[in-house]
Amino acid sequence: MKSKLCALALLCGVGVCQAAADPTLSAWNDTAAKTAIEQWVGHATTPGDPAFIPQKQRYVVFDNDGTLWPEAPVTFQLQFALDELKRLAPAHPEWQSDPLISAALKNDIKTLAASGSKGLFKLVALTHSNMTTEEFTQRVTDWVSTQKHARFGCGYDRLGYLPMRQLLDYLRQNGFKTWIISGGGVDFMRVLAEKMYDIPPEQVVGSFSLSEFSLTDNGTQLRKTMNGAFYDDAAAKPVAIHLFMGHRPVAAFGNSDGDVPMLQYTSANPDVKTFGLLVHHTDSQREYAYDAHPPASGTLVNGLTLAGKYGWTIVDMKKDWKTVFDPALCPGNGTVLTTTTP
């Protein structure tokens, strides 16, 4: 550690310092996006620099779907819900007469999308409630251990973006505390976040509903319901940050217009020089290419327009990422170009 600090000090001028090139960002190409990250971290962690941020203030927030793992052609959690419906369907023959559930069982994504938030809420109610929290965790764990992504052929827990996983490590090595602030369900993400990103459950904030507590013959239990549902997206993200973190972030990372309020809230931090970053999905061969018309969630139009005003860094996935997925976890994907298109 001492030698690393000495090497960093050699790069420092009067009041200006750049972080040395770090091998932990090896999945990033040497482009302006990587340079912007390293320069901001270098300034923020150098005592005496005008942009120095004390370690107790180094809270950074990340969206999840489309920022840390793919969200196309449907989000991981929606795919879990669809697979759960199919698994449970034999015990519920009455579902066959429900047009929405019938569409879900047939993988009719167009019909599901047309049903809007009301339809999604119904599917989530059937697959995410009326069970204990332990039972839900086990269901997600079983799904992850048996199902693979239809396009990439790898388990879902192997599909974290390698450049972003490296970025999380890089920030933590430099004294930052990393949080997930996502529209995804908090109980769903917590099953995977620590294994995939080394982010503990208490630093994962997402959509939620209120569980019910009760005493049982064996002790206590929390049972999942749909009561008091809170959807952690768009303007709700700053609200959730204040409620669960109690700190205004110094950096925010997202990929869609739903993340813009979180980046705006971060950029308005009056105490520090902040950093904002949006992942732009531009790589149809190694992942997906979309902005205004995504195959799932994640529209990015307003964010691209506002980036210049706020000084946010735009990551062009095709140009800025050397690889998308870790080839050791998902061989043949993310590095070797395919002919598949969204």
KAVEN-V338516 format. One record per run of one state. SS is the DSSP state (helix for helix, strand for strand, loop for the rest). FROM is the first residue (numbers start at 1). TO is the last residue. Records with the same first field share a line. If there is no record, write none. Layout:
SS->FROM-TO ; FROM-TO
This chain:
loop->1-1 ; 11-12 ; 14-15 ; 17-22 ; 26-27 ; 29-31 ; 45-54 ; 58-58 ; 63-64 ; 66-68 ; 70-75 ; 90-92 ; 98-98 ; 106-108 ; 115-115 ; 129-130 ; 147-147 ; 149-154 ; 159-159 ; 174-176 ; 198-200 ; 217-218 ; 231-235 ; 246-250 ; 255-256 ; 268-274 ; 281-281 ; 283-288 ; 290-301 ; 311-312 ; 322-324 ; 326-342
helix->2-10 ; 23-25 ; 32-44 ; 55-57 ; 76-89 ; 93-97 ; 99-105 ; 109-114 ; 116-128 ; 133-146 ; 156-158 ; 162-173 ; 186-197 ; 201-203 ; 236-245 ; 257-267 ; 302-310 ; 317-320
strand->13-13 ; 16-16 ; 28-28 ; 59-62 ; 65-65 ; 69-69 ; 131-132 ; 148-148 ; 155-155 ; 160-161 ; 177-185 ; 204-216 ; 219-230 ; 251-254 ; 275-280 ; 282-282 ; 289-289 ; 313-316 ; 321-321 ; 325-325
